[in-house]
Amino acid sequence: MTSKLFVYPTDTVWGIGGNIFSNECYEKISKIKGHALKKPLSIVFKNYEMIEDLIDLPKNITKQWLEKYFTLESTIGLPKVWAKRDLPKWICQESEYISIRCMDTPELAAIFEKVKGPVTSTSLNLTGEEPITEQEMAKEFFRMNLPGEEFVERISTNCSGRSSTIVLFDGKNCQFVREGKFINEVKEHFELLST
């Protein structure tokens, strides 16, 4: 199992992540960002099939529904009891939810191949500072804070510079934790689950 960290562009901001099953990755991210070891991390998946391998999704959360949802710069938190196997404590910490995103980008494809599965995902920045949106700033942060780790050059993914919408969904109810640019579209999309 690799404990290497990766710096990579996402559809919103530059991210940092590593193997979800590596506690060393989690501890390195906490140290680099300067936050407590009790902060949960999101998981980024390549595709619906990779999500289904780890999470038992209800029938109304279809592949088509999720694929559209993830085009809206959004993260969804699902009950951790839906996990098909035990997740490491550091992923959810004290939260009852697993926060996930799905991005099939050329930059992330190489990372998924190296870690042989999904990766943790959080914004590339020090806690309390603005997330990084430009490649040159990401490279500088990398040079200063991540010796021995891996920087993934931007191929085609453009960071919008906006934070993602975060929604916790328990199968029936939604809790909007953070509202991003496409919040109205996200709310409309959740209405489809109740029809």
N, C-alpha and C positions, 0 to 999 in steps of 0.2 A: 504494500500500500504506500502510495506516495504521500509525503507530507509537504510537498512543494506548494507554494502559493503562486497564484497567477493574477496579474493585473490585466484587465481587458475592458473594451468598450461595451456598453449596453445601449439599448434604445433610449435610455434616459440620461445616465451619467456614467463615468468610468467606475468600474467595480473591482473588488478584490475578493478572491475566494480560493477554495481548495477542496480536497476530498471531504465529503460530509462525514465520513467515518473516522477521520483523523483528528484526535484531540489536540495533537501538536499544531495542526493548521488553525484550529479554533483559538488556541492560546496565542499563537503568533499574530493573528488578526487583532485580538484584543489588545495585545501589547502595542502593535503598530498604531492602531486607532486611538489608544489611550482611554479605553473604557473598561468598566468592570467585567469580570468573567461571568457575569450573570445575564448578559444581553443575548437574546436569541438571534439567530441568523436565518435569512431566507435560503431556500434551495432553488437553484435554477436547473431546469431540465431541458433536454434537447427536443423532446416531442411527447405527445400524448402517451405513447406506448411506454416511455421511460417513467412517466408519472404513474401509469397503471401498474407498473412493476413494483412500485413502493407503496401506493395508496389505493385503498379499496373505494373507488368513486361510486356514488349513487347513480342510478340509471339516468336521472335527469341531467347530470353533468356529462354531457356527451363530448366526443372528440370535437365535433363541429362547434359546440357552444364554447368550449375552452379555447380552441384556436382563435375564434373571434375575440374572446375576452382578452387574450394576451396581446392582440394588436392595439389595445386601448391603453398601453403603457401602465399596466395594472398588475398588482400582486394580490393573490387570494390566500387567505388563511383558512385552512380546513381543520376540523377536529383531529388531534393527533391520535385519537382512538381509531381513526380510519386507516392508520398505517398497517400494512400487512406484516411487518416485522418490527421488532424493537428498534427505535431510533436512538442514537446517542443523546444523552441528556443535554449536551451543549447546543444541540440544534434548537430545541424548544425552550430550554431552561424551565421556568415555572409556568410558561404559557400552556394553555390547553390546545393551542393551534400550531399547525405546521404552515408556515408562509412559503408559498411557491410562486415561481414565474416560469415561463417557458420561452426560450429563444433558440431558434435554429439558425445561428449565424456562422459564417466561416471562421470568425475569431474564436467562438466557443467550441466549434466542432473539434478543433485540435485539443482543447482542454478536456472535453468529454472522453476523447480517445485515450488521453494520457492517464486520467483518473479512473477510467472504465466505469463511468456512471455520472450521476448528477454532482453538482458542486455547490458549495455554500456561496452566498452572494450578499455583499453589503457594499455601500458606497465607498469609494476611495477618497478618504479625507480623515483628518483628525476629528475626534468627537467634538461637536460644537462649531466646527468650521463648515463652510459651504462645500458641497460635493464638487469634485473636479469634472469638468466637461470638455476640456481641450487636451489633445494628445500630448502636446509639449509640456503642459502642467503635470499630466499623469507621468510622463517620463521623468520629470524632475523629482516628483514625490517618490517614484520608484528608486531613483538613484540615491536619494537621501535616506530612505527608510527600509528598503527591501533587498539588501545585498544577498546574492545567492538564490534569489527567487526568479520568476520568469515573467517578462513583459511581453504581452501579445500586441503586436502592431495592428492598428486599425486597417482593415481591408475594405470593408464597405459599410460597416455599421456607423451611423451618425448619432451622436448623443443629442437628444432634444434640449437638454439642460433643465428639464423639469423633473420633479420628484414623481414617482409612480403613485397612482391611487392604491390604497390598501383597504381591502374589504375582508372582514372575518365572516365566514358563512358556515352555519352549523347544519345545513341541510334544509332549513326552513327560513331562518331569519338572517338578515345582513346587518353588520355593524360597520359603518364607514369610519375607519380610523384616520385616514388621510385622503384628502380630495385633490386629485391631480387635474390636469387640463381636460381630460375626457370624462369627468365625473357624471355628466348628464347621460352620455352614451352608456357608461357603466351601469347606472341605475336602470336605464331602459333594458339593458341586456339581462339584468337580474330578474326583471319582470317576466322575461321569457320562461324562467324556471317555474313560475307559478301557474303557467297556462297549460 
